[in-house]
Every structure is written in C-alpha cells, then in structure tokens.
Amino acid sequence: MTKAAFPDITRVEDIMSRKVVTLRHDQTLAEAAEVLGREQIGGAPVFCGDKLVGVISKGDLLGTHRGDARLEQLMTKAVYAVRPTDPAILAVQLIINEGLHRVLVVDETKRLIGIITPIDICKAVLAERPWSYSSKETAHLKYTDLRM
C-alpha cells in the first residue's frame, strides 16, 4: 500500500468494526456454525464469562469433528490484539505476517471493543480514494464472465 492509500496517521479506531459477534466457550460447533452463517462472518472471539479465551473460525469448524463438541476444544487460544490508538498499519502487518483473518481491538483493561478484518482494511483504503467505480463500470470484471 502506498502512503497516499493508507496514511501512517490512520489509527486502529478509525478503521475497526465496533460491532463484534462473540461466542461462548461452552457452545457447540453446530451452534457456532449457525451463528457464523447467520452473521455472515468467518470467525469470532470466544469468551468464558467476561474473559476472552480464544477465537474460532470457520476453518476450525471443518473436518471430522462432532457437531456437539465444544468450542473450547477447538478454538485457537493464541489471540492477537491491538489497541484503538495503535497505528492501523500495525493491524495490517499482523494480518499479513501472521496469516490472520482478524485482529481484535482491546482497551487498556483488555476489554474487547472492536475487530479488524481484511474487509475493514479494504474499506479504509477505498475511503481514501476520491473516486469509485460503479457496478456498471465493473460488471466486466465478474469472475463468472471470464472465458478461459
């Protein structure tokens, strides 16, 4: 990304999503899959009471696992988080360097206040552009229209 497309001064709080769907550690994989599908998201933070204990993604739900298995059995316990006042580029670097699909945003007390996904980053980059393309102008770019 160029500096013009994503200024160094952009902070995490400027691009994060504040609405965060969360799951409980004792929910089943089937329940989690239903929530992720309904909300059209690829993953979510997992809590035990008020404590953040991990993250779960659609990838974690795939495989030969039983639908009644609990999230605490399959969730990723290593959680990457940034603070709202951190430079947004820090979240971008975490996503790229660590191969993440989401970075959580926590306040100084480690309370979850937001999330950053690649979609949030794309929206921020596009917001910096003084132009945009209409659906009519980009219709020729649809994958289904390609002839190979």
SVG drawing of the C-alpha trace seen along z (x, -y; Angstrom):
<svg xmlns="http://www.w3.org/2000/svg" viewBox="-29 -13 34 50">
<polyline fill="none" stroke="black" stroke-width="0.4" points="0.0,0.0 1.2,-3.5 1.2,-6.1 -1.4,-8.0 -3.7,-5.0 -3.2,-4.2 -1.7,-7.1 0.6,-6.3 -1.5,-8.5 -4.6,-6.3 -5.3,-4.7 -6.9,-1.4 -10.1,-3.1 -10.5,-4.8 -11.0,-1.5 -12.1,1.1 -15.6,2.5 -17.3,1.8 -20.0,4.4 -18.3,7.7 -20.2,11.0 -18.9,13.2 -19.3,16.8 -19.2,18.7 -16.5,21.3 -19.2,23.9 -21.2,23.5 -21.2,26.4 -19.6,26.4 -23.1,26.7 -24.2,23.6 -21.1,21.7 -21.6,22.6 -25.2,21.4 -24.1,18.0 -21.2,17.5 -23.5,18.4 -26.3,16.2 -24.0,13.2 -22.1,13.9 -18.7,13.8 -15.7,16.1 -14.9,16.2 -15.4,14.7 -13.8,14.2 -14.7,16.8 -15.4,15.8 -15.7,17.6 -17.8,15.2 -16.1,11.8 -12.8,13.3 -11.5,13.5 -10.2,17.1 -9.7,17.6 -11.0,17.2 -12.8,19.7 -13.0,19.6 -15.0,21.4 -11.8,23.4 -11.8,24.7 -15.3,26.0 -14.4,28.0 -13.3,31.6 -14.4,34.7 -15.3,33.0 -18.6,33.9 -21.2,31.1 -21.7,31.4 -18.0,30.8 -17.4,27.6 -15.6,24.5 -13.1,24.7 -11.8,28.0 -11.0,26.5 -10.6,22.7 -7.3,21.0 -6.1,19.8 -3.4,17.5 -5.2,14.2 -3.6,11.2 -4.9,7.8 -4.1,4.2 -5.2,1.0 -7.5,-1.6 -4.8,-4.2 -2.2,-2.0 -1.3,-2.8 -3.7,-0.9 -0.7,0.4 0.2,2.5 -3.0,4.5 -2.3,4.8 1.2,6.1 -0.2,8.7 -2.7,9.9 -0.1,10.2 2.8,11.5 0.9,13.9 -1.6,15.0 -4.6,13.8 -8.2,13.2 -9.0,11.0 -7.2,8.9 -9.1,8.0 -9.1,4.5 -8.9,4.2 -8.8,1.2 -6.2,0.6 -8.1,3.1 -8.0,5.7 -11.8,5.4 -12.8,6.2 -14.0,3.1 -13.7,3.9 -12.2,6.1 -10.3,5.5 -10.6,7.9 -9.2,7.6 -12.6,6.2 -12.2,3.3 -8.7,2.6 -10.1,2.6 -12.9,0.2 -10.3,-2.1 -8.2,-2.1 -11.2,-2.8 -12.3,-5.6 -9.0,-7.4 -9.8,-7.4 -11.5,-10.4 -13.2,-8.2 -15.1,-4.9 -16.3,-2.7 -20.0,-1.9 -21.3,1.6 -22.0,0.9 -18.3,-0.1 -17.0,3.1 -19.5,5.6 -17.0,6.9 -14.7,7.9 -17.0,10.6 -15.3,14.0 -18.3,15.8 -18.0,13.8 -14.4,14.9 -13.9,17.3 -10.8,19.5"/>
</svg>
